[in-house]
Amino acid sequence: MKSIEQYIRQMPKVELHVHLEGSVQPKTLLKLAERHHISLPAVTVEGIREWYTFRDFAHFVEIYMTISSCLRTVDDIELIAREFLLGQAEQNILHSEVTFTPYNQWVNCGLGFHEQLDAVNRAREWGEKELGIRMGMIIDIPRERAPEAGEQVSTWVIDRFGDGVVALGLGGPEQGNPPEKFRNAFNRMRDNGIPCVLHAGETDGPSSIWNAIEVAGPARIGHGVRAVEDPKLVEYLHRTQLPLEVCPTSNICLGVFPSLAEHCLPQLLDLGLRVSINSDDPPMFNTTLADEYLACAITYGWDKATLRELTKSAVDMLLLPSSEKLGLRKRFQEEFAASEPL
């Protein structure tokens, strides 16, 4: 009989909360820096891995912006997208909805959005043909930017929705950057029938989640774990079944919870809320989606049936047309059925 670790690593998965730029591995960052003659804090894979080790949110932002500054050409964008897909395929992640922040590359070096998305789409097509996996892109507004960033990003999303783009997102530091700043961008999404996915309720409290709901009417909430602090919000999330994208290791590294044992994830499930498990920025938090599932299974005593239900539930949260979601559900059922009897 397979061990729980073998089962987790082999079972089919989807991922809903993972950042393309935040997925860049140390060896790839070194390659990009060398290509563009950019100095980094270290010159070896081990040195970059040590630099990646999470210290605080400011350090995390420093790493993220350094990665963005190394993305200078469409070849760079296609490279990181292909390497991301290879990493997902290794974990049997059949579909990913990936947050991408092209605004930073546009501002940093004038790399056009359409060129960036074309590069991502070349990688997407390659991943589907060669690896048998798929991804859609959530193009996000970096919330620390001025309101004009929301106008620009929302225009991009409207222009390319359906061409690899599945939603408008909002990421970045919550505190001091409420979604109201970008209300017009979210109104445009509503007018055009385009979903929104907002980061909220991680480094800021329940009011951040309420604001996201009021301003954008999101299809999902990125993180949302601070909802447990507000019983009325918990009741709302239970009644509406608005999905939460939970990233356990990321939450711990950011100090939202002191340990996995003290994380609110079991409470969210006990309360009947819809949650998915995700890795956020895997190399920066020294994790993968498979590692997240394994750590939770060990800590919370999850059995294989629980793991199956969580993965199937995550499929239902995807921003896919009903026909495509139905096909993916069938693939999951077939892969689970082919695994050992439980």
Secondary structure, 3 states (H helix, E strand, C coil): CCCHHHHHHHCCEEEEEEECHHHCCHHHHHHHHHHCCCCCCCCCHHHHHHHHCCCCHHHHHHHHHHHHHCCCCHHHHHHHHHHHHHHHHHCCEEEEEEEECHHHHHHHHCCCHHHHHHHHHHHHHHHHHHHCCEEEEEEEEECCCCHHHHHHHHHHHHHHECCCEEEEEEECCCCCCCHHHHHHHHHHHHHHCCCEEEEECCCCCHHHHHHHHHHHCCCEEEECHHHHHCHHHHHHHHHHCCCEEECHHHHHHCCCCCCHHHCCHHHHHHCCCCEEECCECHHHHCCCHHHHHHHHHHHHCCCHHHHHHHHHHHHHCCCCCHHHHHHHHHHHHHHHHHCCCC
